C-alpha cells in the first residue's frame, strides 16, 4: 500500500490511519522511529527483558540453564550432527538401546 503525503515543515508528519492499521499498530502503542540514509523506519518498541519475567521466574530459568550447562559439560548430550541423516541414525540407535533395556524375560514355570 502506498499513500503520498505532503511534508509541511510547519506541521507534524502524520502517518495515515490506513497505513497504521495495515502495519498492525495499536492505539497507545510505543513506536520507535529510526532514520538511515534518507529512509524512515517505524517499528513497535519491544519490551525490555526486565519487564518480561518476575524475579522468581528469572531464578527458575537461570536454574534450568545451569542444569543444561552441567549436562553439556558432563557429556549427557547428543550431537552435533552434520546432516539430518546422522541425527536420525543417532535417534534410532538410542531408541534401540531403550527398548533393549526395557525387555524383561518371563520366568519359566
C-alpha positions in Angstrom: 0.0 0.0 0.0 1.4 3.4 -1.0 -0.1 6.8 0.0 1.5 10.1 -0.8 1.5 12.8 1.9 2.9 16.3 1.6 5.7 17.3 4.0 5.0 20.6 5.6 7.8 21.7 8.0 5.3 23.8 10.0 3.1 20.8 10.9 4.0 17.3 12.2 4.3 14.5 9.7 1.1 12.3 10.0 1.0 8.6 9.1 -2.5 7.9 7.7 -4.7 5.6 9.8 -5.0 3.1 6.9 -1.2 2.7 6.9 -1.1 2.3 10.7 -3.9 -0.4 10.6 -2.1 -2.2 7.8 1.1 -2.2 9.9 -0.8 -3.6 12.9 0.0 -0.6 15.2 -2.4 -0.4 18.1 -3.7 2.8 19.8 -1.3 3.9 22.6 1.5 1.5 21.5 5.0 2.9 21.8 6.8 3.1 18.5 10.5 3.5 17.6 11.4 5.8 14.7 14.8 5.3 13.1 16.4 7.2 10.2 19.1 5.8 8.0 20.2 7.1 4.6 17.0 9.1 3.9 14.7 6.2 5.0 12.5 6.5 8.0 11.6 3.2 9.7 8.8 2.9 12.3 8.8 -0.2 14.5 6.9 -1.2 17.6 9.1 -0.8 20.7 9.9 -4.1 22.2 9.6 -4.6 25.9 12.8 -4.9 27.9 13.7 -8.3 29.4 13.4 -6.8 32.8 9.6 -6.3 32.2 9.2 -9.8 30.7 9.8 -12.0 33.8 9.3 -11.8 37.5 12.3 -12.3 39.8 11.1 -15.9 40.7 10.6 -16.7 37.0 14.2 -15.5 36.3 15.6 -17.7 39.1 13.8 -20.7 37.7 15.1 -20.0 34.2 18.6 -19.5 35.5 18.5 -22.8 37.4 17.3 -24.7 34.3 20.1 -23.1 32.2 22.7 -24.0 34.8 21.4 -27.6 34.7 21.6 -27.7 30.9 25.2 -26.4 31.1 26.1 -29.1 33.6 24.6 -31.7 31.3 26.7 -30.4 28.4 29.9 -30.4 30.5 29.1 -34.0 31.7 28.6 -35.2 28.1 24.9 -36.0 28.5 24.0 -34.6 25.1 24.0 -35.9 21.6 25.5 -34.3 18.5 26.4 -32.0 16.9 25.3 -33.6 13.7 26.4 -32.7 10.2 23.3 -34.0 8.5 19.7 -34.8 9.3 20.6 -38.4 8.5 23.2 -38.5 11.2 20.7 -37.2 13.7 18.0 -39.7 12.6 20.6 -42.6 13.0 21.5 -41.4 16.5 17.8 -41.2 17.5 17.2 -44.7 16.1 20.2 -46.1 18.0 19.1 -44.6 21.2 15.6 -46.0 20.7 17.0 -49.5 20.2 19.1 -49.1 23.4 16.0 -48.0 25.4 13.9 -50.9 24.0 16.6 -53.4 24.8 16.8 -52.1 28.4 13.0 -52.4 28.9 12.7 -56.0 27.7 12.3 -58.4 30.6 12.4 -62.1 30.4 9.4 -64.0 31.6 10.1 -66.5 34.4 9.8 -70.2 33.3 7.0 -72.1 35.0 
